[in-house]
Each structure stands twice: as C-alpha cells, then as structure tokens.
Amino acid sequence: MRVVALQRESHVAVGVPSLSVSARITEVLEYMQFQGKLVYASISESDPVALNAIEWADVLILSKHSSQQALDITREAKRKNVKVIYDIDDWIFSFPTYSAAAQQSQRLPVIHEILSLADIVTVANDYLLDRVASFLPDVVLVPNGMWVDKYATRESVLSRDNNTHKIIFTNADMIKMQASKEMLFTALQVFFTKNKNYTLDFYGDPFPEMHSLPFLYFTNRMPYDSYMRALVSGKYEFSISPLGSSEDTEAVSFNQCKNPFKYLNYGCAGVPGIYSNATIYENAVDDRQTGILIENDYLSWLDALQVMATDRKLRKNIAKNAFDDVNNNYHIKTSADVLADIIFSR
C-alpha cells in the first residue's frame, strides 16, 4: 500500500510547516512503515510535482488543508480513484479572536469542497467527532498517539533527577488565554523574581508580550521529531501548559476541540507538567499523579510553580506516572491500528 501525506504551511505561522501534519499523520505513517505495513511519501502541497505523486499513490491523506493547491490535488486523486482521507484535529470552521488563524474563515468554501470529495474524514477526539458528524458522513475517530519508544524508555525517565532550574513552555499561535492572560504573566514575573536561578525555555511562535518576560529564552519552531528530541535531552525540571478554561466564554467550545498533545509530549519525555484545568487536560491529567491541574487564577499558578520548583519527589513521581500513562494509554500503536483499518478495509 502506497500512501501520500500532503504537507502544508501552518495556519498560524507564515512559511512554517504544519505541526499537525507531523504529529497526526507522518509520525503514524512512519511507525506503520517501520512495522512493514505500508510505504509512504510526504510532499508539500506547493511542490510542483505533488500532482505527479498521485500517480504513485493508493491513498492521499490531508490534514486541515484549505488551499486551492490542496483542492486541485484532491480532485486529481478522485479522478485517479485514489482514496482520500481528510484529518481534523482542531475546530477549523471558526476561530477565537486571539488566533492568528482567524482569517482562515475566507477559506471555508475550499475546506468544504475538499471535505465533500473525501472518502473518509478522521478526527482527533470525541468533541470533534460529535460536532463534525453532525454535518458530515463517514467520520472516524483516530486517537492521538505517541511513538514513545522512538524517543524515550522508562529506564531513562526513572534514572533522571533533573534539578536544572529549567522550565519549558511550548505554544503555537498566540497565548491561548483571554481573561487570564495578564494574570499568567504576573504570576510568572513574580515566580522568576523570587527564583532568579530559574529560566523559561520557550518553543513556538513569538507573541507580543515576550518582551515583558526577560527570563524567557525563545526558540523558534522546529520539526516535530527534532522538538521531541529537544524535550528529552533538555533536562527540564517541569513544564507549563496554560490554556483558557470556562472563564474564556468565547473560546470554550473551540478549546474543547483541541488535543492534549503537550501532555503526551511532556509525558513521553519524562517532563512533569502544570496544566490549566481546561477540558482537554481535565480529561487526560490525574491531578498530582500525572501532572498538576490548576484553576486559571494568580494564586493557583504561583503556588503550582513554587511547588514544582521545591518538591523534587513530587516531580519525579509525576514524571514516572505520566510516562507510564502515555506509554500504556496513548501509544501510537492504537492510532496506527485505527488508521490501518481505514486505509486497508474501507
């Protein structure tokens, strides 16, 4: 079986490859190829030879594509009787005002046309399944997964006792908070003022308030594989994952359709984390066991930061438990099995 994964530019960062395609599509296909189940090729929608790749393919997989090039490639796939799978891991039909992807609404006609041509639409979580299945047929849940053993082992996680005073924060697009954003920055400023030996490594897209956070060290986006290896090798004490919860009424529905990939990434890398009590993390994180879940208020954030910085035993237990949880319950094998059923059986 020959599969083409169509790459695209990020919806929120100009000129940068999409992380969704890597995390949701090519990582799973690489795992399946490693298992000897198929061969795959990854090619950009803007590559002049992309249409030629359809001649080779049995299956074409897209992920939130919205360009005219993607539509043309999909049309060609249908003419050649190539199976088309369209993956959705975000609510792409509207965006909150904080998002740099808000202008994507003008591409909705193209998205709907590609969807009308798809043989199967896959989604990443139950919230998306419920919403997308209300207006599209043949929607299948393909759960998120981590190729854990590609990046780390339980032994390597257990052997770590990181006391490096390094914290990691990963964020694409703008900071995904509205009502609580200034509170978060204040809590961070107070924590780093009290703990001057700590630094915050930031991976992702620049945001306007960065200049007010002198303890933050910026690293631009990198390929998913490289990012995961940076997490594993970075020897981070802990991570932070802020996300608007019920206080952000405009974005509640949008945020519910997001995915806890940060928890999966950090858990795989053995990095204990602090997570906002938004739906996606409430459904994934066991408080004080696989992470710290907190309300989006100043005292909760400041207390959680201080607890993580001072309680090495808690950090170590969370790192172990989170790794076990991701390895046992979110391994990429499950995602690959579901996708294989779609590719081979439908």
N, C-alpha and C positions, 0 to 999 in steps of 0.2 A: 504494500500500500504506500502510495506517494502523496505526501501532504505538503502544501504550501502555506506557510504562515505569513500573512501580509503585515509588514511593518508600517508604521505611520509616525507622524510627528505628534508630540504631546499636545493635548488640547489646552494646556495651561502654561506651557513654556515654549516659546517660538524656537524652532530649529533644534529641538531636543527630542530624541527618540522616546516613544511611549514606554513607560514602565509597566503599564497594564499588559501590553503585548508580551513583554518578557515574563512577568510574574504569573500571568494566567495562561499563556499559550506556549511560548517557545520552551519554557522550563519543563512543562509537562511533555511536550513533544520530544525534547532531548532525552528525558527519562524513558519514554516509550521506545525511542530509537536505541538507547542503551540496553533496553530489555529485548531488542531484536524484533519488535512488533511492527515497525514501520521505518520508512526513511522520510526525512523532512528537509525542506529548504526554507530559509527565511529571506524575504526580499521586500524592499521598500515599495510602497505604492507609487512613489515618484520615479522609480527606476525605469528607464526606457524599455528594459527587457522584461518588465513584470508581466506584460501580456503574453510573452512567449513562455513564461513559466507555466501558464495554464495548459499549454500543450503537453507538458510533462505530468501534470498533477491529476490525481484521482479525487482529491479533496482540497478545498480552499477554506482557510479559517481567517476571519476578520475579527477585530476587537474594537468596538465603538467607532469604527471608521465612518467618516462623514464627508469625504471629499469626492469631487467629480471623478478623479482617477480611480478611486476605490469602486465607485459605481460602474465605471466602464469595465474594470477588471471583473467585477461580479457578473455583469451582462455577458462578457465573453465566456466566463465559466459556465453559465447556464446554457449558452449555445453549444458548448463542448460536452455537456452532460457531466460536468464536474460538480460534485456535491459541495454545497456552500453552507458553512456554519458561521453564525454571527454571535459573538460573545459580548455580554453586557455585564460589567462589574460595578457600575455606577448608574444613578438615575440621570441619563443623558438627555432627557426630554425637557428639562428646565434646570436652572442653576441658581443658587442663592447669590445675593448681590456681592458677597465677599469674593466670589470666584472669578479668576481671570478667564474662565470658560463661559462666562455669561453671554458673550457674543455668539456662542455656538447655536443659539436658537435660530439664527438665519440659515443654518444647515439642516434643520429638521426635515424639510422635504426630501433631501438626499438620503438622510438616515432612514426615513420611512420607505423610500423606494428600495434601498438595499435590503431592508428587512422583508419587504414583500417578495424579494427574489430568493431569500434564504430558505434552505430546506429545513434547517433546524436553528432555533435561537437558544443559546445557552445563557444561564445567569449564575451569579456567584453566591446568592443567599436567598433565604425564604422570603424576605421582604420584596426583593426584586421579582421573585417567582410569582408572588401574589399579584403584584402590580402589572407586570408585563403580560402575564397570562390572561389578564382581563381584556386585552385587545389584540393579542397575537396567539395563533395556534402553535402547537409543537414547541413549547418552551420546556427546557430540561435544566434541572439544577446540576451544575458541575461544581462541587465544593472546592474551596480554596485549599491549597496544599503546599507543603514544604518538602523539598528533597533534602531531608535532614542530613542523611549520611554523606551527601556531597560536600557538606560544609563543616560538620562537627560530629563528635562522638560523645556519648555520655561520660566516658572516662575523662575526656579533655575538659568537659564542663565541671565535673566533680573535682578535678585537680586544681582548678583556678581558685585563687583567693585574692581577687583584684582589690587593691587599695590604692588606686592610681589617682584619685580625685578628678577623674574624667567622667563627665556625663554626656550622653548622646541624645540628640533631638533631631528627628528626621521629619521633613514636611515638604510636600509638593504644593504648588499653588500658594495662595495667601494663608495666613494663620486662620484655622477653621474655627474661630470663635468670634462672636459679635458682642454680646452683652458682657462677657467676662474677659475680654482680651486685655484690657488695661490692668485688670486685677492680676492676671497671669504675669505680665511684665513687672508689676510692682513686687509680687512675691519672689520672682527670680532675682530682681535687683537687691532686695533685702537679703535673700539667702546668700548671694555671691558677695555681698558686702560683709556679711558675718563670716563667710568661709572663703577668704581670699585665695586660698591654695587650690580652689576648685576652678575648673574650666568647663565650658559647654561647647562640644563639637557639634556643629550643625551641618547636616547633609540635606541638600534640596534646592529650592528656588528662593532667591533673595526676596525679602519682604521689607516694606517701608520703615518699620520700626527697628531694623537691625542696628542702626547707628546708636540707638539708646542702650544697647546691651554690649558694653565693652569687653565682657568676659566671654563673648561668643566668637568662636573660630569657624569661619564659613568655608565649606567645601561644596563646590557645585555638584550637580547631578553626575552620576557615573552609571555605567551599565549595571544591571541588576546583579549579575554574577560578581562583579568587582565590589559592589556595595556590600553584598553578603560577606565576602571575604574580609572586607574592611571592618565590619561589625565583629567578626570572630577574632581578628588579630588586634583589634583596638584596645583590648583590656579595659573595657568600660566598667565603672562601678555600677552604674544604673542608667536608665533611660527615662525620658518623659514623653508622654503622648497626650497632649491636650486636644480636646475636641468639644465643640459646643453641644450641650445637652438640652434639657427641657427649657432652659432659660432663653434659648435662641429659637423663638417660635417660628420664624420664617424658614429656618433651615432644618427643623426637626425631621420632617419627612425625608428630605434629601440625605441627611446624615444617617438615618436608619438604613438606607440602602447602600451605605459604604461597607467596607470589609475590615476585619481586624488584622490586616496584614502586618502592621507594626508589631502586634503581639506575637504573631507567628515568626516574624523575622528575629525579634529580640529573644524569644523563647528558644529558637533553634541555635542562636549564637550564645546562649547562656548569659544574657544580659537581663537582670531583673528590672522591672519597669513600674512607673507610676502612670496610671491611666485615668482620664476623666470618666465619670460614671455615665457616659453616653451608652445608648442601646448596644452598639456593636461590641463594646468592651464588657458591659454587664453580662452579655450572653457568652462571653469567652473566658473572662478572667475570674478566678476564685480569689476573693479578697484576702490578702495576707498569706495566701498559699501559692498562687502563681503570679501574683502582682499585687500592687496596692491600688484599689479603686477609691476615688475621692470625688466629693462634690466640687463644683467649679466656684469655690469661694476662696478668698485670700488666706484665711487661717488654715483651711484644709490643705491647700497647695504648699504653704510654707512649712506646715507640720510634716507633711509627707516627705518633702525634700530633706528636712532635718533628720527624720527617722531613717531614711535610706542612707544618708551620709554617715550616721553614727552606729547603726546596728549591722555589723558585719555578718552575724549569724543569720539574721533575717534575710539579708541579701543572698547569702549562699543557699539558704533553703528555697527561696523563691526561684533562684536560677535553676536549681535542680528540678524543682517541681514543674516549672514552666517548660523546661526542655523535655521532660517526660511526657507532659501533656501534649505538646506539639508533635513529638515523635509518635506517640500512641494514637492520637485522635485527629491529627491534621497532616499525616504523612501524604506525600504526593501520590503514593500508590493508589489511594482511593480516588483522587481526581483522575488519574490515568485510566483506571478501570472504567469509570463512567464515560470518559471521553472515548475510550476504545469501543465501548458498546455503541456509541453514536456513529463513530467512523465506520465500523465494520458491519453493524447489524441493521442500520436504518437506511 
